[in-house]
Amino acid sequence: MSSMVLTQVYLEPSQKQALTSQAKKTGRKVSEIMRDAVDAAIAGVTLEEIQTLDMGTKRAQSDINAVLAELKGNTTEHTAFMREIAKLQKAAAKEFA
């Protein structure tokens, strides 16, 4: 890692609280999160782009959860159907034995 330069930044109390919370939640240091944000700003990523990406990610997660729920329901129905087929096969085997 290259040498770093100590820089003071004034934050709103809510910003500092949110950063600290995010750091605890992710197991990272506040300074790491801030450096990532600076890198994103340098790269030209705007807050609007981040918000759009976040909305898209949340919608995709919601869609994935809906598909998984549908698949779970299909699996349950399929399992019940296969049990019924097995019963019919047993009954047919007894009838023709």
N, C-alpha and C positions, 0 to 999 in steps of 0.2 A: 504494500500500500504506500502511496506517496505521502510526503509530509503534509500535514494539515495546518490550516491557519485558523486561529481562534477568532471567532466573529460573534459579536453580540447582536441579538435580534430582539426587538420589542414585539411582544405578542399580546393580543387581547387575552384576558383571563380565560375566556371560553376556548380560545385556540390552544392555549397551553394545557388546559384540562383535557381537551379532545386528543391532543398529541400524546399526553401521558397515558390516557386510557387506551389509545391505539397501540402504544408501545407495550403496555402490559398484556393486552389481548394477543399480540403477535409475537411477544417474546423478543422484541427488538429494542434498541435504544432510541430515544427521542431524536438524537443527533443523526442516526441512520435514516430515519423517516424524513427528517428535514433535508438531508443531502439528496435523497431520492426526489423530493419535491423540487429542489433547486435544479437537479438534472433535468427533470421533466419541463420546467419552465425554460431552461436554456435550449432544450430541444424544440420548444415552441408549442408544447401541449397546453391547450387552454382549459380553464375550468369548465367551460361549456362542453368541450370534447370529453373531459373526464366524466361529467354528469351524464352525457349521452351514452357513453360506454357503460357506466354504472347501471343506467336504466335498461340498456340492452342485456346486460349480464343478468340482472334480476328477472327480466322477462324470460330469458332463455332458461333460467333455473326453474321458474314457475312452469314453463312449458314441459321441461324434462320431468318435473314432479308429476304433472298431469299424465304424461305418457307412461311413467312408471306405475301410477295408480291404475291406469287402464290395463296395463300388462298384468298387474297383480290380479285384477278381476278376471281377465282372460285365463290366467293360469288356474285360478280357482274353478272356473267353469269347465276348463279343459280336463282338469283332474277328476271332477265329478262325472263328466262325460265318459272318460276312459274307465272309471270304475263301473259305470253302467254297462259299457261294452263288455267288460270282463265278466260281469254277472250273466249277461246274455250269452256269451260264449260258453260259460260253464253250463248253463241251462241247456243250450243246444247240444253240447257234447254229451250230457246225460241222456237227452232225448234220443240221440242217434246211436247211443252205445248199446 
